[in-house]
Amino acid sequence: MLEIRRTTTATPDEVFAVLADGWLYPTWVVGASRMRAVDDTWPQPGARLHHSVGVWPALLDDETQVLENDAPHRLVLQAKGWPAGEATVTLQVEPQGQGSAITLTEDVTAGPGRLVPGPVRQAAIGARNRETIRRLVLLAEGRAPGPVTG
């Protein structure tokens, strides 16, 4: 499985502040277009994000569920994107210097997407996830407290 890794000046807590705000999901996840609802218990295991994928007017309503949460270091999600299928997504956040290193892995675990040969599937997922992790880093760094001026 392809790992996408990126460093950031944001701390693990700052990265997880973005992940813990379910309403931000379509801001950093490529392909998610809007949020419909966020379970009150997000991001605890079993909680779901109710989102849509695609571009209007061809939107499909789906959901993403938390499988594991070891904040601020690890979040495992089961993302649904039917009719293509489902994927397991793991975000690992490790302290690195004053910031952190984020590793994102994903692979299709159910549905027709599993019929796509692994190397082809991972190439497409990798391209998407490079942009996804870039967006996550930008949000986390934007939330990071800066120096007080004036």
One Martini backbone bead per residue (centre of mass of N, CA, C, O) as a GRO file, in nm:
protein
  150
    1MET     BB    1   0.097   0.036   0.022
    2LEU     BB    2   0.068   0.367  -0.020
    3GLU     BB    3   0.265   0.633   0.110
    4ILE     BB    4   0.191   0.951   0.240
    5ARG     BB    5   0.429   1.213   0.315
    6ARG     BB    6   0.430   1.493   0.557
    7THR     BB    7   0.541   1.792   0.667
    8THR     BB    8   0.500   2.012   0.963
    9THR     BB    9   0.451   2.283   1.189
   10ALA     BB   10   0.239   2.125   1.303
   11THR     BB   11   0.104   1.972   1.548
   12PRO     BB   12  -0.070   1.705   1.638
   13ASP     BB   13  -0.297   1.873   1.772
   14GLU     BB   14  -0.347   2.055   1.520
   15VAL     BB   15  -0.423   1.830   1.328
   16PHE     BB   16  -0.657   1.707   1.508
   17ALA     BB   17  -0.837   1.958   1.500
   18VAL     BB   18  -0.919   1.908   1.209
   19LEU     BB   19  -1.019   1.610   1.231
   20ALA     BB   20  -1.238   1.682   1.466
   21ASP     BB   21  -1.370   1.859   1.233
   22GLY     BB   22  -1.613   1.740   1.036
   23TRP     BB   23  -1.686   2.004   0.865
   24LEU     BB   24  -1.388   1.995   0.712
   25TYR     BB   25  -1.365   1.747   0.523
   26PRO     BB   26  -1.414   1.888   0.229
   27THR     BB   27  -1.151   2.067   0.253
   28TRP     BB   28  -0.931   1.804   0.251
   29VAL     BB   29  -1.106   1.603   0.080
   30VAL     BB   30  -1.084   1.460  -0.208
   31GLY     BB   31  -1.432   1.457  -0.339
   32ALA     BB   32  -1.552   1.604  -0.121
   33SER     BB   33  -1.831   1.847  -0.124
   34ARG     BB   34  -2.022   1.785   0.137
   35MET     BB   35  -2.206   1.842   0.428
   36ARG     BB   36  -2.481   1.704   0.629
   37ALA     BB   37  -2.339   1.547   0.882
   38VAL     BB   38  -2.242   1.515   1.239
   39ASP     BB   39  -2.164   1.333   1.477
   40ASP     BB   40  -2.140   1.401   1.814
   41THR     BB   41  -1.888   1.176   1.850
   42TRP     BB   42  -1.691   1.309   1.691
   43PRO     BB   43  -1.400   1.085   1.655
   44GLN     BB   44  -1.528   0.831   1.751
   45PRO     BB   45  -1.585   0.522   1.750
   46GLY     BB   46  -1.858   0.493   1.506
   47ALA     BB   47  -1.856   0.751   1.389
   48ARG     BB   48  -2.016   0.986   1.154
   49LEU     BB   49  -2.001   1.105   0.825
   50HIS     BB   50  -2.217   1.309   0.621
   51HIS     BB   51  -2.169   1.296   0.274
   52SER     BB   52  -2.056   1.418  -0.041
   53VAL     BB   53  -1.996   1.323  -0.380
   54GLY     BB   54  -1.885   1.524  -0.624
   55VAL     BB   55  -2.074   1.703  -0.876
   56TRP     BB   56  -2.282   1.923  -0.950
   57PRO     BB   57  -2.559   1.712  -0.994
   58ALA     BB   58  -2.353   1.452  -0.925
   59LEU     BB   59  -2.448   1.348  -0.630
   60LEU     BB   60  -2.335   1.145  -0.352
   61ASP     BB   61  -2.447   0.988  -0.076
   62ASP     BB   62  -2.243   0.944   0.221
   63GLU     BB   63  -1.985   0.781   0.435
   64THR     BB   64  -1.784   0.811   0.741
   65GLN     BB   65  -1.594   0.594   0.961
   66VAL     BB   66  -1.477   0.523   1.271
   67LEU     BB   67  -1.240   0.278   1.383
   68GLU     BB   68  -0.995   0.465   1.494
   69ASN     BB   69  -0.868   0.642   1.804
   70ASP     BB   70  -0.534   0.805   1.870
   71ALA     BB   71  -0.514   1.075   2.000
   72PRO     BB   72  -0.274   1.255   1.802
   73HIS     BB   73  -0.172   0.982   1.606
   74ARG     BB   74  -0.452   0.816   1.518
   75LEU     BB   75  -0.661   0.752   1.218
   76VAL     BB   76  -0.939   0.539   1.129
   77LEU     BB   77  -1.113   0.492   0.818
   78GLN     BB   78  -1.438   0.439   0.657
   79ALA     BB   79  -1.483   0.497   0.320
   80LYS     BB   80  -1.752   0.592   0.125
   81GLY     BB   81  -1.804   0.540  -0.259
   82TRP     BB   82  -2.063   0.489  -0.399
   83PRO     BB   83  -2.008   0.253  -0.648
   84ALA     BB   84  -1.696   0.192  -0.597
   85GLY     BB   85  -1.687   0.188  -0.263
   86GLU     BB   86  -1.435   0.108  -0.018
   87ALA     BB   87  -1.211   0.262   0.233
   88THR     BB   88  -0.908   0.252   0.404
   89VAL     BB   89  -0.796   0.507   0.635
   90THR     BB   90  -0.467   0.628   0.738
   91LEU     BB   91  -0.364   0.844   1.007
   92GLN     BB   92  -0.035   0.952   1.085
   93VAL     BB   93   0.100   1.125   1.380
   94GLU     BB   94   0.426   1.269   1.426
   95PRO     BB   95   0.662   1.391   1.594
   96GLN     BB   96   0.865   1.678   1.456
   97GLY     BB   97   1.004   1.862   1.633
   98GLN     BB   98   0.780   2.135   1.622
   99GLY     BB   99   0.609   1.927   1.468
  100SER     BB  100   0.512   1.706   1.194
  101ALA     BB  101   0.424   1.379   1.068
  102ILE     BB  102   0.236   1.268   0.787
  103THR     BB  103   0.052   0.963   0.726
  104LEU     BB  104  -0.103   0.828   0.426
  105THR     BB  105  -0.338   0.560   0.390
  106GLU     BB  106  -0.489   0.366   0.112
  107ASP     BB  107  -0.763   0.127   0.044
  108VAL     BB  108  -0.951  -0.088  -0.105
  109THR     BB  109  -1.217  -0.311   0.059
  110ALA     BB  110  -1.477  -0.255  -0.131
  111GLY     BB  111  -1.592  -0.339  -0.427
  112PRO     BB  112  -1.516  -0.260  -0.758
  113GLY     BB  113  -1.231  -0.128  -0.698
  114ARG     BB  114  -1.085  -0.414  -0.653
  115LEU     BB  115  -1.058  -0.477  -0.973
  116VAL     BB  116  -0.835  -0.295  -0.973
  117PRO     BB  117  -0.527  -0.285  -1.012
  118GLY     BB  118  -0.313  -0.203  -0.773
  119PRO     BB  119  -0.118  -0.002  -0.925
  120VAL     BB  120  -0.346   0.169  -1.044
  121ARG     BB  121  -0.497   0.237  -0.785
  122GLN     BB  122  -0.251   0.369  -0.632
  123ALA     BB  123  -0.200   0.597  -0.832
  124ALA     BB  124  -0.472   0.739  -0.790
  125ILE     BB  125  -0.464   0.764  -0.482
  126GLY     BB  126  -0.193   0.916  -0.460
  127ALA     BB  127  -0.272   1.174  -0.608
  128ARG     BB  128  -0.506   1.247  -0.419
  129ASN     BB  129  -0.340   1.233  -0.140
  130ARG     BB  130  -0.143   1.462  -0.190
  131GLU     BB  131  -0.366   1.679  -0.181
  132THR     BB  132  -0.496   1.608   0.088
  133ILE     BB  133  -0.240   1.654   0.269
  134ARG     BB  134  -0.195   1.945   0.185
  135ARG     BB  135  -0.464   2.054   0.299
  136LEU     BB  136  -0.424   1.965   0.590
  137VAL     BB  137  -0.170   2.133   0.642
  138LEU     BB  138  -0.288   2.412   0.582
  139LEU     BB  139  -0.499   2.403   0.807
  140ALA     BB  140  -0.311   2.345   1.048
  141GLU     BB  141  -0.129   2.597   1.005
  142GLY     BB  142  -0.367   2.807   1.017
  143ARG     BB  143  -0.434   2.722   1.329
  144ALA     BB  144  -0.180   2.806   1.423
  145PRO     BB  145  -0.015   2.977   1.642
  146GLY     BB  146   0.103   3.290   1.641
  147PRO     BB  147   0.244   3.568   1.669
  148VAL     BB  148   0.229   3.847   1.858
  149THR     BB  149   0.107   4.159   1.743
  150GLY     BB  150   0.081   4.504   1.834
   0.00000   0.00000   0.00000
